Every structure is written in C-alpha cells, then in structure tokens.
Amino acid sequence: MSSPLPPQTSPRELRRIIAASATGTLIEWYDFFIYGSLAVVFSGFFFPPGESSLALLVSVAAFGTGFVVRPLGALFFGRLGDRVGRKKTFLVTLIVMGAATALIGCLPKYDTIGTASPVLLVLLRLLQGFAVGGEYGGAATYVAEHSPADRKGFFTSFLQITATLGLLLSIVVVVACRLLLGEETFTSWGWRLPFLLSVVLIVFSLRMRLKLRESPVFTRMQAQGTLSKAPIRETLGSPRSLGLVLLTLFGLTAGLGAVWYTSQFYALYFLQSVLKVDFLTTNVCMAVALVLGTPSYVLFGRLSDQYGRHRVIVAGLALSAVSFLPLYAWIREAAADQSWAQVVVAVTLQIVFSAMVYAPTAAYLTELFPPRIRYTGLSVSYHLGAGVFGGFMPLIALSLTTSTGHQLAGLAYPIAVAAVSTVISMTLLRGGKDNKLVRAVWNQLDTPGRADSPNPAPTK
C-alpha cells in the first residue's frame, strides 16, 4: 500500500512541483552544457590566432573549471537552503546561471579586447559552475521532501532526466541554429544565439517556480525551531557527517560523474575530436541516442523503489566499468564504416548504464542525509563527485589520448573511477538506514518531530 503524501501536498500540487523544479533544472543544465556543445566552434575566437589546438584544450579546460567551483557553490547555496529555505535558494541559482550564460553570448572576441576575452570567458564559466552547485541540491531536496517515501525514486527520476535533456536541448538548439543560419553565419556570430536564448528560458522557469510553496519538511523544522544554525560546520566539522560525505563521494558520486560524462559528453568529443566525424553527423547521432536512452531514467527510478536504490546503482557502476572499452572500440569501428545506426546503439547502451546510476541518486542522497543538513550534505557530496571527477573527465581523457596516440587510452580514467566506486559502494555504503555510519549521523543530528516527517529515515 502506498505511503500517503504529506498533508500539505495534493497529487495535483506534486505534479506542479515536479514540473516547475524539473523545468528550471533542465534549463540550468542547458545553460551549463551549451558551453561544452559549442566549445569546438568558438574556441578560436577568445584566444590568439594560430593556436587552434591550444584554444580547444584551454576551452575544454575552462569547461572543467566550471566544475571546480561547483562544490563551493554547493557550500554557499547549501547553507542558504538549510537556513533560509529550499525554494528561495534555487530561485537565486536560476537567476545567476541565466545571467552568466547570456553574458557569454555577448562576450567580445580576442581581436576586440585581447587577453580580457579568455579571462572573462573563464570567469563567466566559474559563475555558471557556482550557480549549478546550488541548483541540483535544492531541486532534489525540494522534490524529495514533497514525495511519498515509497515512490521517491520514481518522482525524483524526472529531475534526474533533466541533465540528459539539458544536453539534448543544447544539441538540438545548436544544430537548428547551424542549419537555419548556414555554416558561415553560424561560425561568425550565430553561435551566440543558443547562449542568448537562455534569457527567455530563465524567465519562463522563474514564473513557474515563483508559484511554489516552501518544502513541508523545512517549514516544519522552521516552526519547531530545529533548523541548523551552522549547516556547513554540522556537515563538515563533525567526523561522522564528514565521513558520510566522503563515503558518499568515493562510493557513489565520483563514479556517477565519471560514468555520466563518459557516456554522454565524452562520446560527443570522441566522435568529433578523436574520430573526426563531422559536426552534424556527430550531433544527430548523440541526439538520437539521448532520445532513446532518456526513458530508462524513469524505469530505473521506479525499480529503485521496488528493489532498492543501492542495488540498481552498483549494477550501473559495474556495467559501465566493464563495458566502456568494448563499446568505444565498437564506436570506432562503426564510425570508420559509417554505420551510424551502430554508433547510436553503442552510445544508447552507455546512457542506459549511466541511468542506472543516476536515476536513483537524488532519492538515495536525500535519504542518507538528515533534514537539518540535507541541502548542504547532498550538494557537497554530489558536486565534489559528479563535478570534479566528472567535469574533468573530457579533459583528462583527451589529454591521455593525445599524449599516448591511442584513441582508446582516455577510457582508462572513467573505468578506474567507476571500478573503485563499485568496490567502495559494495563494501562500505551498503545497508541504507542500517548502515552504521548513516545511523550514527542521523542519531547525532536527530530532529524533534522527525517521526512524522515525509522522510522519517533513510531507506535501502
């Protein structure tokens, strides 16, 4: 029998909450990924002429810098989310992200303002990373705290889809602009349009989010006076809660980051930069694979409600670790034969395996961290893993490929990270609410009234 919804949340309101949260998060991921989708196109405009290889590497590195500051954004906005409120905080992250993305679309080229151009590009990329560091944790916490316990994996899986849909939207917008404007116009100035489109999308999302109410869990803690006065100190200053953050980092989110960015972003770079497949073919193959793989997020979110989140996550990590090498070898052979249907199938399989890891993650993390530090703990552990270990994956992989001259050498990094996370998760993170460390953290931060919370305790 299904658990009842929290009394403040009707089924209709829950659907509206999921739609508003997912739409805003999708747009933030679009803003974040549009840079990666266009890095190959605009890299030469912000750097000295004649340095195309250096410009590409620096642009990809700048893509990674956005991930470095994500944990800082997680700390800053996580504290706000646990002190001021979930809703108010992820309204701010949406505005900051939209402004940074639009400004990249307006940024003058190197031949106009010189070295200020690459400097400003990196600064705006850092601002994007800072904003997304607070967005995901806020949206995941907000949706989970409105969801019934036995369907939390299913409902939060719609939020998990947004990263993939954000990448898909960025690809579709880029391809549409390129086809409508023509190659010369798009390369000259048309690449700016996908960045500027962010303004319209952000305004649309803000209108939806402004109609939402605060999370019932946060409202209850606020009424009882049990909000954390120092969420960062309670999260990182205690050996137990810090241990939970580190265990979650190495046992889940690091592997998640390596798997997700390999299956989607590195597949894009591998086709375009390593195999030299043309821009349109690469992006069409990726778009089709993303469309085919996206429904698996909802499937695995639902299965995590039935069979346990930990089991689904570990299976996805293990399958990814053992399949990357043969799948990318298949992509290389299929691309050489121009068998694009096979390329699509190989990329789709990667997306399905990554969905096994990613789909249950939001529900799983909200169940591991107590409400008092949930926004902060979830955000920090997620962005340290998915941000740092995943964000630098394309740069590390491309560097390994370039330095060794072997097209598949870059896969050594994600395979190693996914394998380590699999082992740590199986040995130290299993058990959900019965995990000794998780139980200790909840007992240490026990909140009065916790028993009647919609999230009374973590589950397996």
Secondary structure as GFF3:
##gff-version 3
##sequence-region A 1 460
A	DSSP	alpha_helix	11	42	.	.	.	ID=ss1
A	DSSP	three_ten_helix	43	46	.	.	.	ID=ss2
A	DSSP	alpha_helix	52	68	.	.	.	ID=ss3
A	DSSP	alpha_helix	70	83	.	.	.	ID=ss4
A	DSSP	alpha_helix	86	106	.	.	.	ID=ss5
A	DSSP	alpha_helix	110	113	.	.	.	ID=ss6
A	DSSP	alpha_helix	116	144	.	.	.	ID=ss7
A	DSSP	three_ten_helix	149	151	.	.	.	ID=ss8
A	DSSP	alpha_helix	152	181	.	.	.	ID=ss9
A	DSSP	alpha_helix	183	185	.	.	.	ID=ss10
A	DSSP	pi_helix	186	190	.	.	.	ID=ss11
A	DSSP	alpha_helix	192	209	.	.	.	ID=ss12
A	DSSP	alpha_helix	216	224	.	.	.	ID=ss13
A	DSSP	alpha_helix	231	236	.	.	.	ID=ss14
A	DSSP	alpha_helix	239	248	.	.	.	ID=ss15
A	DSSP	pi_helix	249	253	.	.	.	ID=ss16
A	DSSP	alpha_helix	254	261	.	.	.	ID=ss17
A	DSSP	pi_helix	262	266	.	.	.	ID=ss18
A	DSSP	alpha_helix	267	269	.	.	.	ID=ss19
A	DSSP	pi_helix	270	274	.	.	.	ID=ss20
A	DSSP	alpha_helix	279	293	.	.	.	ID=ss21
A	DSSP	alpha_helix	295	307	.	.	.	ID=ss22
A	DSSP	alpha_helix	309	336	.	.	.	ID=ss23
A	DSSP	alpha_helix	340	358	.	.	.	ID=ss24
A	DSSP	alpha_helix	361	368	.	.	.	ID=ss25
A	DSSP	three_ten_helix	371	373	.	.	.	ID=ss26
A	DSSP	alpha_helix	374	382	.	.	.	ID=ss27
A	DSSP	pi_helix	383	389	.	.	.	ID=ss28
A	DSSP	alpha_helix	390	391	.	.	.	ID=ss29
A	DSSP	alpha_helix	393	404	.	.	.	ID=ss30
A	DSSP	three_ten_helix	409	411	.	.	.	ID=ss31
A	DSSP	alpha_helix	412	428	.	.	.	ID=ss32
A	DSSP	three_ten_helix	432	434	.	.	.	ID=ss33
A	DSSP	alpha_helix	436	444	.	.	.	ID=ss34
A	DSSP	three_ten_helix	450	452	.	.	.	ID=ss35
###
